[in-house]
């Protein structure tokens, strides 16, 4: 009974934080996007940062689960179900951040009635919707007891893997095809997003499996966790290599890209850049590259947490660095559109450089969405992990006696 109360207490806290986020969002709907820190100069802020972040987090789970069938990696079948649950929750959170970022959500129906097929934003909406559908279908088949359901899991996995890669590529093309933004316009943006998504999603999956194991909800073999940690080390190394290639390309010619790199390395976004390089790439790689460290779950958890935090910082500097300088010449600047400039007159309404700081509204809304995602993950794991079939007839790990309520 006491253990069940612990579960209810955690769920209650998460529910309260979700309610606070909902209240802040309603306040934003009433006051418009002027209550946020965004402006004409920085039109995307914390919400789109979290959208990129959660799209990436959803990658690791689905790629691991689909690889179990596509590449016949038998050991991944054991964690396929919690991996797909995590992927589904993360992609739902990502979609919520897009809707929250819309100033007038009541016009969201225009996506259907007036789409622009040449826009990467429209591509992203289509592929994310398809991604969510595949996740839901995956869950339905994996938890079904009907004959032939597990054969359908193998079929769905063939589509899940390319769509998982495509959803992150299309998200990257939203930025990589922006010719006017020096820090975004790059052919390497799509593979950089895919690798970043792979290491952050895989790191979150490892943390989730460790948490579920500690709670007694789902037992994961230490050898499998060590194997996943080794895969994470490889992804982190590739991610660091790609960032190095991009930085070298920007710095070596000494052209316009060097100015953007200066902002990223020594300017306003420098703390996020260097945290990602040092704490998000170098430290986790140095920990996980050694087999003896991968056998220690405390070090694996530390490295995974640093990878997740590092990729979040990458999303911050990747987004905001390109907003710092305006691409205007021979003009007084850009009308800022901020609440400060609303009552200004004359030259005071113009801005020659952009600055951005999230307001309390943005922070509370983000906390609310993340809390809702955590609550949904807990509830889905509580309902599904005890009775699901992982993949192709491999039974899920059994929960501790007494059910998941007792385990918590």
KEMIVO-864114 format. One record per residue (C-alpha): residue number from 0; residue in three letters; y, x, z. Coordinates in nm, 4 decimals. Each point is the difference from the previous one (the first is absolute). Layout:
{atom NUM,"Ala",{Y,X,Z}},
...
This chain:
{atom 0,"Unk",{0.0000,0.0000,0.0000}},
{atom 1,"Unk",{0.2342,0.2855,0.0830}},
{atom 2,"Unk",{-0.0761,0.1713,-0.3305}},
{atom 3,"Unk",{0.0760,-0.3213,-0.1876}},
{atom 4,"Unk",{0.3324,-0.0224,0.1838}},
{atom 5,"Unk",{0.0809,0.3516,-0.1193}},
{atom 6,"Unk",{-0.0476,-0.1091,-0.3594}},
{atom 7,"Unk",{0.2196,-0.3049,0.0614}},
{atom 8,"Unk",{0.2688,0.2155,0.1624}},
{atom 9,"Unk",{0.0172,0.2353,-0.2993}},
{atom 10,"Unk",{0.0026,-0.2951,-0.2387}},
{atom 11,"Unk",{0.2744,-0.1624,0.2057}},
{atom 12,"Unk",{0.2227,0.3072,-0.0171}},
{atom 13,"Unk",{-0.0512,0.0303,-0.3741}},
{atom 14,"Unk",{0.0685,-0.3722,-0.0401}},
{atom 15,"Unk",{0.3254,0.0304,0.1946}},
{atom 16,"Unk",{0.1141,0.2924,-0.2155}},
{atom 17,"Unk",{-0.0910,-0.1981,-0.3113}},
{atom 18,"Unk",{0.2079,-0.2932,0.1243}},
{atom 19,"Unk",{0.2953,0.2329,0.0620}},
{atom 20,"Unk",{-0.0315,0.1332,-0.3545}},
{atom 21,"Unk",{-0.0100,-0.3544,-0.1371}},
{atom 22,"Unk",{0.3150,-0.0888,0.1953}},
{atom 23,"Unk",{0.1797,0.3080,-0.1359}},
{atom 24,"Unk",{-0.1049,-0.0918,-0.3541}},
{atom 25,"Unk",{0.1354,-0.3537,0.0443}},
{atom 26,"Unk",{0.3251,0.1544,0.1225}},
{atom 27,"Unk",{0.0027,0.2166,-0.3147}},
{atom 28,"Unk",{-0.0556,-0.3041,-0.2211}},
{atom 29,"Unk",{0.2951,-0.1715,0.1657}},
{atom 30,"Unk",{0.2336,0.3012,-0.0178}},
{atom 31,"Unk",{-0.1210,0.1520,-0.3275}},
{atom 32,"Unk",{-0.0849,0.3634,-0.0636}},
{atom 33,"Unk",{0.3427,0.0913,0.1373}},
{atom 34,"Unk",{-0.1609,0.0083,0.3468}},
{atom 35,"Unk",{-0.2112,0.2958,-0.1149}},
{atom 36,"Unk",{0.1188,0.3554,-0.0599}},
{atom 37,"Unk",{-0.0410,-0.0311,-0.3763}},
{atom 38,"Unk",{0.2946,-0.0057,-0.2399}},
{atom 39,"Unk",{0.0805,0.0388,-0.3694}},
{atom 40,"Unk",{-0.0473,0.3737,0.0416}},
{atom 41,"Unk",{-0.3363,-0.0236,0.1763}},
{atom 42,"Unk",{-0.1574,-0.3183,-0.1292}},
{atom 43,"Unk",{-0.3488,0.0809,0.1332}},
{atom 44,"Unk",{-0.0559,0.0957,0.3600}},
{atom 45,"Unk",{-0.2544,-0.0264,0.2787}},
{atom 46,"Unk",{-0.1775,-0.3027,-0.1478}},
{atom 47,"Unk",{-0.0828,0.1707,-0.3311}},
{atom 48,"Unk",{-0.0906,0.3183,0.1887}},
{atom 49,"Unk",{-0.2567,-0.1980,0.1968}},
{atom 50,"Unk",{-0.1152,-0.1743,-0.3165}},
{atom 51,"Unk",{-0.0827,0.3356,-0.1605}},
{atom 52,"Unk",{-0.1602,0.1174,0.3228}},
{atom 53,"Unk",{-0.2288,-0.3014,0.0428}},
{atom 54,"Unk",{-0.1013,-0.0088,-0.3660}},
{atom 55,"Unk",{-0.1186,0.3559,0.0540}},
{atom 56,"Unk",{-0.1747,-0.0798,0.3273}},
{atom 57,"Unk",{-0.2031,-0.2671,-0.1747}},
{atom 58,"Unk",{-0.1451,0.2580,-0.2407}},
{atom 59,"Unk",{-0.2307,0.1963,0.2248}},
{atom 60,"Unk",{-0.2081,-0.2918,0.1172}},
{atom 61,"Unk",{-0.0656,-0.1555,-0.3401}},
{atom 62,"Unk",{-0.0651,0.3336,-0.1714}},
{atom 63,"Unk",{-0.2545,0.0990,0.2667}},
{atom 64,"Unk",{-0.1682,-0.3421,-0.0137}},
{atom 65,"Unk",{-0.0172,-0.0144,-0.3802}},
{atom 66,"Unk",{-0.1166,0.3625,-0.0243}},
{atom 67,"Unk",{-0.3055,-0.0987,0.2001}},
{atom 68,"Unk",{-0.1224,-0.2021,-0.2969}},
{atom 69,"Unk",{0.1683,0.1653,-0.2982}},
{atom 70,"Unk",{-0.1022,0.3565,0.0900}},
{atom 71,"Unk",{-0.3036,-0.0986,0.2103}},
{atom 72,"Unk",{0.1356,0.1692,0.3125}},
{atom 73,"Unk",{-0.2456,-0.1579,0.2396}},
{atom 74,"Unk",{0.1691,0.1121,0.3206}},
{atom 75,"Unk",{0.3265,-0.1757,-0.0927}},
{atom 76,"Unk",{-0.1870,-0.3326,-0.0087}},
{atom 77,"Unk",{-0.0158,0.0134,0.3786}},
{atom 78,"Unk",{0.3781,-0.0334,0.0334}},
{atom 79,"Unk",{0.0708,-0.2092,-0.3095}},
{atom 80,"Unk",{0.0700,-0.3238,0.1865}},
{atom 81,"Unk",{0.2644,0.1288,0.2463}},
{atom 82,"Unk",{0.1480,0.1988,-0.2889}},
{atom 83,"Unk",{0.0508,-0.3126,-0.2113}},
{atom 84,"Unk",{0.1387,-0.1932,0.2986}},
{atom 85,"Unk",{0.2560,0.2766,0.0528}},
{atom 86,"Unk",{0.0876,0.0071,-0.3701}},
{atom 87,"Unk",{0.0515,-0.3769,-0.0112}},
{atom 88,"Unk",{0.2285,-0.0040,0.3030}},
{atom 89,"Unk",{0.2106,0.2906,-0.1296}},
{atom 90,"Unk",{0.0559,-0.1499,-0.3447}},
{atom 91,"Unk",{0.1042,-0.3293,0.1611}},
{atom 92,"Unk",{0.2561,0.1877,0.2124}},
{atom 93,"Unk",{0.1277,0.1772,-0.3115}},
{atom 94,"Unk",{0.0492,-0.3329,-0.1756}},
{atom 95,"Unk",{0.1872,-0.1392,0.3005}},
{atom 96,"Unk",{0.2488,0.2881,-0.0105}},
{atom 97,"Unk",{0.0793,-0.0773,-0.3651}},
{atom 98,"Unk",{0.0684,-0.3652,0.0816}},
{atom 99,"Unk",{0.2101,0.0951,0.3029}},
{atom 100,"Unk",{0.2084,0.2363,-0.2135}},
{atom 101,"Unk",{0.0950,-0.2904,-0.2290}},
{atom 102,"Unk",{0.3354,-0.1281,0.1119}},
{atom 103,"Unk",{-0.0739,-0.3469,-0.1340}},
{atom 104,"Unk",{-0.3710,-0.0582,0.0495}},
{atom 105,"Unk",{0.0491,-0.3601,-0.1096}},
{atom 106,"Unk",{0.0273,0.1311,-0.3557}},
{atom 107,"Unk",{-0.3343,0.1788,0.0067}},
{atom 108,"Unk",{-0.1375,-0.2662,-0.2351}},
{atom 109,"Unk",{0.2055,0.1619,-0.2787}},
{atom 110,"Unk",{-0.2627,0.2741,-0.0128}},
{atom 111,"Unk",{-0.2300,-0.2540,-0.1605}},
{atom 112,"Unk",{0.2510,-0.1950,-0.2093}},
{atom 113,"Unk",{0.2086,0.2918,-0.1246}},
{atom 114,"Unk",{-0.2026,0.3233,0.0068}},
{atom 115,"Unk",{0.1145,0.3154,-0.1773}},
{atom 116,"Unk",{-0.3150,0.1590,-0.1462}},
{atom 117,"Unk",{0.1816,0.3301,-0.0660}},
{atom 118,"Unk",{0.0890,0.0493,0.3676}},
{atom 119,"Unk",{-0.2186,0.2229,0.2214}},
{atom 120,"Unk",{0.0925,-0.2334,0.2861}},
{atom 121,"Unk",{-0.1797,-0.2837,-0.1786}},
{atom 122,"Unk",{-0.2969,0.2270,-0.0715}},
{atom 123,"Unk",{-0.0175,0.0807,0.3703}},
{atom 124,"Unk",{-0.0001,-0.3663,0.1015}},
{atom 125,"Unk",{-0.2867,-0.0717,-0.2388}},
{atom 126,"Unk",{-0.2149,0.2958,0.1041}},
{atom 127,"Unk",{0.0601,-0.0542,0.3741}},
{atom 128,"Unk",{-0.1022,-0.3651,-0.0364}},
{atom 129,"Unk",{-0.3154,0.1098,-0.1833}},
{atom 130,"Unk",{-0.0618,0.2630,0.2681}},
{atom 131,"Unk",{0.0236,-0.2610,0.2756}},
{atom 132,"Unk",{-0.2352,-0.2349,-0.1841}},
{atom 133,"Unk",{-0.2569,0.2784,-0.0405}},
{atom 134,"Unk",{0.0219,0.0822,0.3704}},
{atom 135,"Unk",{-0.0555,-0.3630,0.0983}},
{atom 136,"Unk",{-0.2905,-0.0405,-0.2435}},
{atom 137,"Unk",{-0.1447,0.3258,0.1325}},
{atom 138,"Unk",{0.0125,-0.1319,0.3562}},
{atom 139,"Unk",{-0.1555,-0.3327,-0.0961}},
{atom 140,"Unk",{-0.2958,0.1618,-0.1746}},
{atom 141,"Unk",{-0.0500,0.2662,0.2669}},
{atom 142,"Unk",{-0.0237,-0.2582,0.2784}},
{atom 143,"Unk",{-0.2025,-0.2535,-0.1984}},
{atom 144,"Unk",{-0.3643,-0.0604,0.0880}},
{atom 145,"Unk",{-0.0775,-0.1728,-0.3286}},
{atom 146,"Unk",{-0.2619,0.1599,-0.2286}},
{atom 147,"Unk",{0.1540,0.2314,-0.2562}},
{atom 148,"Unk",{0.3291,0.0404,0.1863}},
{atom 149,"Unk",{-0.0518,0.3706,0.0525}},
{atom 150,"Unk",{-0.0645,0.0514,-0.3697}},
{atom 151,"Unk",{0.3422,-0.1542,-0.0617}},
{atom 152,"Unk",{0.1510,0.2559,0.2391}},
{atom 153,"Unk",{-0.1144,0.2758,-0.2336}},
{atom 154,"Unk",{0.1582,-0.1813,-0.2964}},
{atom 155,"Unk",{0.3330,-0.0542,0.1785}},
{atom 156,"Unk",{0.0113,0.3651,0.1051}},
{atom 157,"Unk",{0.0042,0.1037,-0.3675}},
{atom 158,"Unk",{0.3301,-0.1831,-0.0379}},
{atom 159,"Unk",{0.1357,0.0847,0.3452}},
{atom 160,"Unk",{0.0137,0.3758,-0.0486}},
{atom 161,"Unk",{0.2139,0.0080,-0.3181}},
{atom 162,"Unk",{0.2243,-0.2781,0.1302}},
{atom 163,"Unk",{0.0516,0.1945,0.3257}},
{atom 164,"Unk",{0.1175,0.2983,-0.2044}},
{atom 165,"Unk",{0.2072,-0.2184,-0.2322}},
{atom 166,"Unk",{0.1884,-0.1785,0.2800}},
{atom 167,"Unk",{0.1337,0.3292,0.1317}},
{atom 168,"Unk",{0.0768,0.1294,-0.3478}},
{atom 169,"Unk",{0.2035,-0.3097,-0.0874}},
{atom 170,"Unk",{0.1883,0.0253,0.3310}},
{atom 171,"Unk",{0.0806,0.3605,-0.0901}},
{atom 172,"Unk",{0.1225,-0.1014,-0.3456}},
{atom 173,"Unk",{0.2637,-0.2233,0.1612}},
{atom 174,"Unk",{0.1606,0.3284,0.1047}},
{atom 175,"Unk",{-0.1317,0.2438,-0.2605}},
{atom 176,"Unk",{0.1462,-0.1973,-0.2916}},
{atom 177,"Unk",{0.3509,-0.0117,0.1512}},
{atom 178,"Unk",{0.1758,0.2368,-0.2368}},
{atom 179,"Unk",{0.3275,-0.0160,0.1939}},
{atom 180,"Unk",{-0.1559,0.1336,0.3210}},
{atom 181,"Unk",{-0.0594,0.3751,-0.0038}},
{atom 182,"Unk",{-0.2365,0.0034,0.2952}},
{atom 183,"Unk",{-0.2213,-0.2754,-0.1408}},
{atom 184,"Unk",{-0.0137,0.0596,-0.3744}},
{atom 185,"Unk",{-0.3180,0.2025,-0.0225}},
{atom 186,"Unk",{-0.3322,-0.0239,-0.1821}},
{atom 187,"Unk",{-0.1810,0.1234,0.3109}},
{atom 188,"Unk",{0.1177,-0.2949,0.2099}},
{atom 189,"Unk",{-0.3103,-0.2141,-0.0650}},
{atom 190,"Unk",{-0.2625,0.2649,0.0921}},
{atom 191,"Unk",{0.2169,0.0990,0.2979}},
{atom 192,"Unk",{-0.0038,-0.3597,0.1236}},
{atom 193,"Unk",{-0.3742,-0.0348,-0.0522}},
{atom 194,"Unk",{-0.0830,0.3164,0.1955}},
{atom 195,"Unk",{0.2462,-0.0868,0.2782}},
{atom 196,"Unk",{-0.1534,-0.3456,0.0185}},
{atom 197,"Unk",{-0.3465,0.1471,0.0154}},
{atom 198,"Unk",{0.0724,0.2355,0.2889}},
{atom 199,"Unk",{0.2085,-0.2470,0.2046}},
{atom 200,"Unk",{-0.2453,-0.2858,-0.0578}},
{atom 201,"Unk",{-0.2982,0.2199,0.0804}},
{atom 202,"Unk",{0.1724,0.1297,0.3142}},
{atom 203,"Unk",{0.0716,-0.3553,0.1170}},
{atom 204,"Unk",{-0.3608,-0.0972,-0.0703}},
{atom 205,"Unk",{-0.1229,0.2888,0.2151}},
{atom 206,"Unk",{0.2343,-0.1016,0.2829}},
{atom 207,"Unk",{-0.1177,-0.3613,-0.0305}},
{atom 208,"Unk",{-0.3664,0.1007,0.0104}},
{atom 209,"Unk",{0.0623,0.2163,0.3060}},
{atom 210,"Unk",{0.1790,-0.2888,0.1689}},
{atom 211,"Unk",{-0.2739,-0.2492,-0.0848}},
{atom 212,"Unk",{-0.2610,0.2454,0.1221}},
{atom 213,"Unk",{0.1796,0.0571,0.3288}},
{atom 214,"Unk",{0.0362,-0.3742,0.0526}},
{atom 215,"Unk",{-0.3682,-0.0479,-0.0718}},
{atom 216,"Unk",{0.0589,-0.2359,-0.2900}},
{atom 217,"Unk",{-0.1447,0.2192,-0.2744}},
{atom 218,"Unk",{-0.1971,0.3210,0.0446}},
{atom 219,"Unk",{0.0625,0.2765,-0.2533}},
{atom 220,"Unk",{-0.2142,0.3107,-0.0262}},
{atom 221,"Unk",{0.1862,0.3196,0.0895}},
{atom 222,"Unk",{-0.1429,0.1740,-0.3045}},
{atom 223,"Unk",{0.1516,-0.2654,-0.2257}},
{atom 224,"Unk",{0.3383,0.0339,0.1701}},
{atom 225,"Unk",{-0.0167,0.3762,-0.0492}},
{atom 226,"Unk",{-0.0803,-0.0570,-0.3666}},
{atom 227,"Unk",{0.2999,-0.2312,-0.0375}},
{atom 228,"Unk",{0.2146,0.2614,0.1750}},
{atom 229,"Unk",{-0.1126,0.2590,-0.2546}},
{atom 230,"Unk",{0.0978,-0.2339,-0.2827}},
{atom 231,"Unk",{0.3347,-0.0508,0.1721}},
{atom 232,"Unk",{0.0578,0.3763,0.0098}},
{atom 233,"Unk",{-0.0574,0.0159,-0.3770}},
{atom 234,"Unk",{0.2441,-0.2854,-0.0657}},
{atom 235,"Unk",{0.2644,0.1593,0.2233}},
{atom 236,"Unk",{-0.0335,0.3303,-0.1869}},
{atom 237,"Unk",{0.0429,-0.1719,-0.3378}},
{atom 238,"Unk",{0.2976,-0.1955,0.1330}},
{atom 239,"Unk",{0.1681,0.3176,0.1209}},
{atom 240,"Unk",{-0.0658,0.1709,-0.3326}},
{atom 241,"Unk",{0.1627,-0.2840,-0.1947}},
{atom 242,"Unk",{0.3056,-0.0049,0.2242}},
{atom 243,"Unk",{0.0300,0.3760,-0.0491}},
{atom 244,"Unk",{-0.0188,-0.0413,-0.3784}},
{atom 245,"Unk",{0.2748,-0.2606,0.0050}},
{atom 246,"Unk",{0.2244,0.2055,0.2274}},
{atom 247,"Unk",{-0.0443,0.3111,-0.2153}},
{atom 248,"Unk",{0.0845,-0.1950,-0.3158}},
{atom 249,"Unk",{0.3170,-0.1325,0.1621}},
{atom 250,"Unk",{0.1109,0.3342,0.1443}},
{atom 251,"Unk",{-0.0853,0.2591,-0.2640}},
{atom 252,"Unk",{0.2355,-0.0997,-0.2861}},
{atom 253,"Unk",{0.2948,-0.0412,0.2361}},
{atom 254,"Unk",{0.1002,-0.3177,-0.1849}},
{atom 255,"Unk",{0.0807,-0.3460,0.1341}},
{atom 256,"Unk",{-0.3332,-0.0144,0.1787}},
{atom 257,"Unk",{0.1121,0.2857,0.2260}},
{atom 258,"Unk",{0.2749,-0.2203,0.1432}},
{atom 259,"Unk",{-0.2520,-0.2679,0.0916}},
{atom 260,"Unk",{-0.2286,0.2633,0.1473}},
{atom 261,"Unk",{0.2887,0.1288,0.2136}},
{atom 262,"Unk",{0.0455,-0.3463,0.1515}},
{atom 263,"Unk",{-0.3723,-0.0210,0.0601}},
{atom 264,"Unk",{-0.0378,0.3463,0.1512}},
{atom 265,"Unk",{0.3272,0.0485,0.1873}},
{atom 266,"Unk",{0.1799,-0.3351,-0.0130}},
{atom 267,"Unk",{-0.0371,-0.3400,0.1605}},
{atom 268,"Unk",{-0.3685,-0.0460,-0.0834}},
{atom 269,"Unk",{-0.1011,0.3573,0.0927}},
{atom 270,"Unk",{-0.1602,-0.0922,0.3380}},
{atom 271,"Unk",{-0.2359,-0.2401,-0.1751}},
{atom 272,"Unk",{-0.0802,0.2487,-0.2768}},
{atom 273,"Unk",{-0.0813,0.2895,0.2315}},
{atom 274,"Unk",{-0.1966,-0.2175,0.2426}},
{atom 275,"Unk",{-0.2148,-0.1167,-0.2898}},
{atom 276,"Unk",{-0.0551,0.3547,-0.1281}},
{atom 277,"Unk",{-0.0695,0.1623,0.3367}},
{atom 278,"Unk",{-0.1484,-0.2720,0.2199}},
{atom 279,"Unk",{-0.1363,-0.2260,-0.2736}},
{atom 280,"Unk",{-0.1594,0.2604,-0.2302}},
{atom 281,"Unk",{-0.0305,0.3507,0.1455}},
{atom 282,"Unk",{-0.1092,-0.0827,0.3547}},
{atom 283,"Unk",{-0.2612,-0.2650,-0.0941}},
{atom 284,"Unk",{-0.1414,0.2221,-0.2735}},
{atom 285,"Unk",{-0.0270,0.2974,0.2353}},
{atom 286,"Unk",{-0.1823,-0.2213,0.2500}},
{atom 287,"Unk",{-0.2390,-0.1741,-0.2388}},
{atom 288,"Unk",{-0.0831,0.2933,-0.2253}},
{atom 289,"Unk",{-0.2357,0.1354,0.2692}},
{atom 290,"Unk",{-0.3328,-0.1770,0.0474}},
{atom 291,"Unk",{-0.0039,0.0582,0.3759}},
{atom 292,"Unk",{0.3333,-0.1848,0.0308}},
{atom 293,"Unk",{-0.1277,-0.2906,-0.2073}},
{atom 294,"Unk",{-0.2806,-0.0391,0.2528}},
{atom 295,"Unk",{0.2563,-0.0588,0.2774}},
{atom 296,"Unk",{0.1207,-0.3589,-0.0172}},
{atom 297,"Unk",{0.3140,0.0694,0.2032}},
{atom 298,"Unk",{0.1182,0.2531,-0.2596}},
{atom 299,"Unk",{-0.0985,-0.2326,-0.2835}},
{atom 300,"Unk",{0.2047,-0.2787,0.1588}},
{atom 301,"Unk",{0.2997,0.2312,0.0471}},
{atom 302,"Unk",{-0.0136,0.1223,-0.3593}},
{atom 303,"Unk",{-0.0379,-0.3554,-0.1326}},
{atom 304,"Unk",{0.2973,-0.1249,0.2027}},
{atom 305,"Unk",{0.2134,0.2882,-0.1299}},
{atom 306,"Unk",{-0.0986,-0.0803,-0.3586}},
{atom 307,"Unk",{0.1002,-0.3663,0.0409}},
{atom 308,"Unk",{0.3341,0.0988,0.1582}},
{atom 309,"Unk",{0.0571,0.2642,-0.2675}},
{atom 310,"Unk",{-0.0531,-0.2425,-0.2882}},
{atom 311,"Unk",{0.2398,-0.2461,0.1653}},
{atom 312,"Unk",{0.2601,0.2770,0.0093}},
{atom 313,"Unk",{-0.0737,0.0759,-0.3650}},
{atom 314,"Unk",{0.0748,-0.3613,-0.0907}},
{atom 315,"Unk",{0.3335,0.0302,0.1832}},
{atom 316,"Unk",{0.1213,0.3163,-0.1716}},
{atom 317,"Unk",{-0.1387,-0.1046,-0.3366}},
{atom 318,"Unk",{0.1906,-0.3281,0.0083}},
{atom 319,"Unk",{0.3275,0.0931,0.1646}},
{atom 320,"Unk",{0.0693,0.3458,-0.1465}},
{atom 321,"Unk",{0.0719,-0.1450,-0.3435}},
{atom 322,"Unk",{0.2440,-0.2520,0.1448}},
{atom 323,"Unk",{0.2211,0.2632,0.1646}},
{atom 324,"Unk",{0.2060,0.0851,-0.3093}},
{atom 325,"Unk",{0.1411,-0.2493,-0.2511}},
{atom 326,"Unk",{-0.0417,0.0570,-0.3724}},
{atom 327,"Unk",{0.3651,-0.0699,-0.0799}},
{atom 328,"Unk",{0.2714,0.2216,-0.1463}},
{atom 329,"Unk",{0.3732,-0.0582,-0.0451}},
{atom 330,"Unk",{-0.0059,-0.3029,0.2271}},
{atom 331,"Unk",{0.1108,-0.0555,0.3599}},
{atom 332,"Unk",{-0.3597,-0.0615,0.1005}},
{atom 333,"Unk",{-0.2066,-0.3104,0.0622}},
{atom 334,"Unk",{0.0998,-0.3156,0.1848}},
{atom 335,"Unk",{-0.2136,0.0470,0.3083}},
{atom 336,"Unk",{-0.0713,-0.3668,0.0663}},
{atom 337,"Unk",{-0.0502,0.0744,0.3681}},
{atom 338,"Unk",{0.1224,-0.2204,0.2830}},
{atom 339,"Unk",{0.2600,0.2675,0.0828}},
{atom 340,"Unk",{0.1469,-0.0133,-0.3489}},
{atom 341,"Unk",{0.0124,-0.3788,0.0009}},
{atom 342,"Unk",{0.3330,-0.0099,0.1786}},
{atom 343,"Unk",{0.1425,0.3131,-0.1644}},
{atom 344,"Unk",{0.2517,0.0150,-0.2805}},
{atom 345,"Unk",{0.1211,0.2442,-0.2609}},
{atom 346,"Unk",{-0.1828,0.3313,-0.0191}},
{atom 347,"Unk",{-0.1782,-0.0634,0.3292}},
{atom 348,"Unk",{-0.2606,-0.2179,-0.1702}},
{atom 349,"Unk",{-0.1252,0.2927,-0.2113}},
{atom 350,"Unk",{-0.2701,0.2465,0.0990}},
{atom 351,"Unk",{-0.0688,0.3345,-0.1685}},
{atom 352,"Unk",{-0.3297,0.0613,0.1789}},
{atom 353,"Unk",{-0.2550,-0.2280,0.1564}},
{atom 354,"Unk",{-0.1196,-0.0126,0.3588}},
{atom 355,"Unk",{-0.2642,-0.2177,0.1568}},
{atom 356,"Unk",{-0.1228,-0.0784,0.3477}},
{atom 357,"Unk",{-0.2327,-0.2930,0.0752}},
{atom 358,"Unk",{0.1416,-0.2634,0.2310}},
{atom 359,"Unk",{-0.1774,-0.1590,0.2941}},
{atom 360,"Unk",{-0.0942,-0.2905,-0.2258}},
{atom 361,"Unk",{-0.1996,0.2276,-0.2312}},
{atom 362,"Unk",{-0.1740,0.1766,0.2873}},
{atom 363,"Unk",{-0.1003,-0.3259,0.1706}},
{atom 364,"Unk",{-0.1248,-0.1521,-0.3263}},
{atom 365,"Unk",{-0.2077,0.3119,-0.0740}},
{atom 366,"Unk",{-0.1473,-0.0008,0.3515}},
{atom 367,"Unk",{-0.0843,-0.3676,-0.0465}},
{atom 368,"Unk",{-0.1829,0.0563,-0.3296}},
{atom 369,"Unk",{-0.1920,0.3015,0.1334}},
{atom 370,"Unk",{-0.0965,-0.2000,0.3117}},
{atom 371,"Unk",{-0.1187,-0.2886,-0.2155}},
{atom 372,"Unk",{-0.2100,0.2427,-0.2050}},
{atom 373,"Unk",{-0.1538,0.1524,0.3133}},
{atom 374,"Unk",{-0.0739,-0.3462,0.1391}},
{atom 375,"Unk",{-0.1608,-0.1092,-0.3276}},
{atom 376,"Unk",{-0.2149,0.3150,-0.0057}},
{atom 377,"Unk",{-0.1182,-0.0647,0.3555}},
{atom 378,"Unk",{-0.0859,-0.3631,-0.0688}},
{atom 379,"Unk",{-0.1798,0.0731,-0.3289}},
{atom 380,"Unk",{-0.2010,0.2816,0.1571}},
{atom 381,"Unk",{-0.0876,-0.2256,0.2920}},
{atom 382,"Unk",{-0.1239,-0.2724,-0.2332}},
{atom 383,"Unk",{-0.1675,0.2027,-0.2749}},
{atom 384,"Unk",{-0.1374,0.3284,0.1290}},
{atom 385,"Unk",{-0.2743,-0.1582,0.2079}},
{atom 386,"Unk",{-0.1526,-0.1971,-0.2878}},
{atom 387,"Unk",{0.1012,0.1698,-0.3233}},
{atom 388,"Unk",{-0.2166,0.1819,-0.2487}},
{atom 389,"Unk",{0.1627,0.3237,-0.1019}},
{atom 390,"Unk",{-0.1150,0.0555,-0.3547}},
{atom 391,"Unk",{-0.3063,-0.0464,-0.2139}},
{atom 392,"Unk",{-0.2224,-0.1150,0.2827}},
{atom 393,"Unk",{0.1044,0.2657,0.2549}},
{atom 394,"Unk",{0.0541,-0.1820,0.3334}},
{atom 395,"Unk",{0.3184,0.0549,0.1928}},
{atom 396,"Unk",{-0.0056,0.1993,0.3207}},
{atom 397,"Unk",{-0.0898,-0.2276,0.2845}},
{atom 398,"Unk",{0.2612,-0.0741,0.2648}},
{atom 399,"Unk",{-0.0639,0.0672,0.3626}},
{atom 400,"Unk",{-0.2009,-0.2579,0.1949}},
{atom 401,"Unk",{0.2088,-0.2957,0.1080}},
{atom 402,"Unk",{0.2079,-0.0175,-0.3172}},
{atom 403,"Unk",{0.3325,0.1463,-0.0879}},
{atom 404,"Unk",{0.1863,-0.1777,0.2760}},
{atom 405,"Unk",{-0.2141,0.1774,0.2578}},
{atom 406,"Unk",{0.0364,0.3259,-0.1857}},
{atom 407,"Unk",{0.3754,-0.0069,0.0303}},
